[in-house]
């Protein structure tokens, strides 16, 4: 599906950097010039049109800013990338000679928007990056990528920028690393670039999240960079200076995905073999547990007892998390594990209690 030449182009460490918004010609060129001196930075990004949650906020300079972007590549050698949210944006960006386009989270969430952009991209061959949708929905992310691919674009990358959550957390957007991993499993050749700026919303956490992304074998990073972040017209708290970016990149550890050391490989295979045995035991234990569940389901049907016994489930969560804590297991993990087991238990008991019932009459 994905052109592997694009993946080869995205060689680690691969960094996309630039301001959240293009604010002036001098700001664009000052930032691009500084970034061109950082070896890892390959692409200069800047927001031209800024979709804001509420009106009367700074929504980008628009068309005039594209003229400023035209000078970046000739003067610095950095390729340019901008966000597009509709067909007109695509047309204007292509006319201005922008090298790479990306779809933002607010666009990815709506298949109608994505399809409009995909139709405008047909025949262009321009590389496209697709940010994850605002909410943690893997299929929306996959669908946006497929629509772009079906338009004849095979140089595609995904941008992981985290997901909105109602819960108060350390981050502006919850990383949900598992969703990015599932995306990688779905399309192994798809480069995934992490956007720690939008995940954190705070410049002091950018290094931590960047390292996490590299540890998970992400191909690169998109980091918002501004010559004077505190004076930025949008997302000031999450932007850093080019100097800080260089320092962060110098401190990051780039781990080897390939195992070349024979002794290490041998020890690793031995440990993995033990894990395989443990996993087999786990599955056998789960199978035995569900045998008990089926017996309980049959007993409930015979005695006309409801499936859901909330007090019993609350007791299970309480006692199992206490046992897990003594075994140094994460409380949230234990709760999620038994919640999944409980859901499967309800499903099995539902099937048992429904035996002999004509579903068309229900």
N, C-alpha and C positions, 0 to 999 in steps of 0.2 A: 504493500500500500504506500508506504512512505519512501521517498527517494533517499537512498542511503548516502548519496553525495551531500545531502543537507546535513545528515548526522555527522559526516566526516568534517563538514565545515564548522559544525558546532563542536569544536575540540576543547576539551577541558584543560585548564579553567577558561570558560567562555563567559564574558561579562558584557551586559548591556547596561549602559548608564546614561544619565542625563536628568534634567529637571522634570518635576511633575508637569509643569506647564512652561511653554515658551513664552516669556514675558516681555522680552525686548530683543532686538538684534544683538546688542552688546552682551546681554546675558547669555544668549545662545552661543555666540562665538567664544566668549570667555570660558564657558563651561566646556565646550567641545575641544578647545585648544588644550586646556588642562588635562582632559581625559585622554587625549591622543598620546600623551606622554606616559600613560599607564599601559604596559604591555598587554595585560589581560583584556582590556576593553576593546571590543571589536565593532560595537554598534552604538551610535548616539541616539537616544530616545528623547522625545519631548511631546507633551500633550498640546495639541492644536485646538481641538474641540473638547471641552471638559464637561461631561454630563454630570450635573450636580443634583443632589437630593432635593434641594429647594431653590427657587429662583432668587435673584438678587445676590447670588454668590458669584465669584469670578468663574466664568464659564469658558475661558480661553480666548486667545486673540483671534483665532479663526484664520481666514485666508491669508492675511498679511504675514502670519508667522511661517507659512509655507515658503514664502520668498526668502526668509532668513535661513531656513533649513537647506535651501539650494546650495549655499556656500560652504556647508559643513564638509562634505566629501572632498571638493577640490582643495580646500585649505588645510584639512586635517587628515584626510585619508580614512576617516571613520564613515561607515555606512550609516544610513539614517532610517529611523523607524518611527511611525506615528500610529495612533489609534484611529480607527474608522468605525462609524456607527451607522452609516447608511450608504446607499449607492453614490450619492453626490460626493461624499467624503472620499470614496474610492477614486472617483473620476478626477477630483482635484489633486489628490495625493499623487496619482500616476502622472498627471500633467506636470507636476512640480518635480518629478524625477525621484521621488522617495523610493528607497530600495526595498524596504520591508514594511508590511502592515500588520497591525494586531487588532484583534477584537477584544473589547473590554468585557468585564463581568456582567454589566448591565445589558450588553448586547447578546452575549452567549445565552442568557437566560430565556431569550425569546426566539423561537425557530423562524418566525416571520422576518425578523430583522436579519438573522443569519442568512436566510435564503435570498433576501434582497441583495445582500453583499456578495454572496456566492454568484448570483447571476451577473453582477457587475464585474466580477473577477474573471469570468470565462474568457479564455484566450490570452490572458495577460502573462501567466507563468510566474507572477511575482510571489516570493516567499511570504507566508502568512503565519502568524503566531496567534493562538487561541487561548485566552484566559479562561479559567474555570468559572462557571456561573456563580452568582452570589450565594445561593444556597447549596448545600452538599448533595447534589444530584448528579451522579456519575453519568447517567444516560444522556442528560442534556449536554454535558461536556463532549461525550462521544458523538452525539448527533451533530453538534456544531462542526466538529472536525470532519465528519463524514460529508457534510454538505459542502464544505470547502474543497475536500478531495474530489467530490463528484463534479465540481466546477472545472476540473482539470489541473488543480494545484496539487503538486506532490511534494513540494518543499514546505512542510508544515511542522511547527513546533507547538507544544503546549506550555502555557505559563501557569504555574501554581501560585495563586495569590491569596489563598485561604478563603474561608467561608464565613458568612455572617452568622452570628449567634446572638440570641437574646440574653444568654447567660453572661455575666460579667467575668471575664478572664484576663489573664496577663496580656493577651494579644488583642489587637483591633479586630482581626479575623482569625477564626480557629483554623489551624493548619490542616487538620484531618489528613494526616500523612497517608493513612490507609487508602483514601480515595485516589490520591496520586499514584500510589503503588498499584492499585487495581487498574488504573489507566495504562500504566506501563506494562502490566501483564496482558492487557487487551491488545496492545500494539507495541511490542518490544523495540521496534526501530524508531518509535516516536521520541524525539528529544524532549525532555521536560526541563524547563527553566524555572527556577524558584524566584518569586518576587518577595523578598523578606521585608521590603518597605511597607507593602500593604498588609502583610501578615501581622507585623508588629505594631505599626502605627507609631513606633518610637525608635529613634535613632540608636538608643543605647542597647537595643536588643537585636539589631541587624546582624552583628557578628555571630551571635549564638545560633540564630535561625539559619544563617548562611552555612555554618559548619554542619548543622543537622542535615541540610539539603545535600551537601557534598557527601556526607557519610552514607546517605541513601542512594548515592550514585546518580544524582541529578546532573544534567550536562552543563548547567551554568546558572547564572544569577542575573536578575534585572534589579538594579539598585538605583533609587532616585537620588540624584546628585545635583547640588546647587551651589553657586559660589558664596551665597550668603543665606543659608537655610532659614534662619529666624525671620528674614524679611520676605520669604517666599509668599506668593499670592495664593497658593493652594498647598495643602498637606505639609505645612512647614515642619511639624514635629517629627516627621518620618524621613526627612531629607538630610543628607550629609554632604560635607565638602569633598571635592576631589582629593584633597590631602588625606582626609579621614578614610576615604575609600581605598586609597593606596595602602594605608596602614592596615586596614582590615584584611585586604587581599594577601598582604605579606604574612599575616598571622594565621591564615587558614591552613588547615592540613588537608592535602589532597591524597586520598587513600587509593591504593591499587586494587582494582576490581578483579584482576587476574591473580591466580595463585601459582607462583613460579617456584617457591621454595619447597623442595621435595619433603623435607622433614616436617615442615608446617602442614603441608598437604596430607601427609600420612596421619599426623595427630588429629587434624580436622576430620578426616574420614572416619577415624576411630570414634570420635565424639559424636559424629552424625549417625553412625551405626547404633550407638546407644540411644540416641534420640528416636531413631526409627522403631526400636524395640519398645520404648516408653510410649510412643504414639499408638502402637498396636495394642498395648495394654489399656491405654486410655479409651480406645474405641470399643474394646471388649467390655470394659466397665460400663461405658455409656449404653451399649447394647443391652447389658444385663439390667441396668436401671430402667430402660424403657420397657423391658419385659414386665418389670414390677408395675410400671405405669399402666400397661395394658390390663393387668390383673385388677388393678384398682378401678380402671374404667369399666370393666365388666361388672365388678361388684357394685359400683355406683348405678349402673343401668338396672341391675337386678333389684336394687333397693330404692330406685327413683330419687337419687341424690344428685344435686347440681354439680356441674364440673368444677366451676371456680370456687375454691375454698381460700378466700383472701387471707384469713388469719394464719392458715397453714403456710401460705407462700411468704407472708411477712416474717414468720418464724424461721423459715428456711433461709431467707436473706440475712437475717440477724445472726443466726448461728454459724452460717457458712462464712460470712465475712469475718466473724470472730476467729474461726479456725484458720481462715486464710491469713489473717494478721499475724497469728502465731507462727505461720509458715513463711512469713515475709512476702506474702502475695499482695499486690496492689488491691485496695478495697474496691475501687471502681471496676477493675478487671473482673473480680469475683462476682460483683453484682451483675455486670453485663453477661457473664458466662451463665449464671443461674437464671437470668431473665430469658436468655435464648433457650435454655433447657426447659424452662417453664412454658414458653410459647409452644415448643414442640410437644410437650406433654399435653397441653390443652388440645392441640390439633389431633393427637392420637386418641384422646378420650372422646372428642367430638365425633370422630369416625366410628368409634365403638357404640356410642349412644345413638348414632344415626342409623345403625344397621336395621334394615327392614322398613325404613321410612322412605316413601316415595317423594323425592325432592321436588317434583313438579306440583305437589299438593301443599308444599310448605310456603 
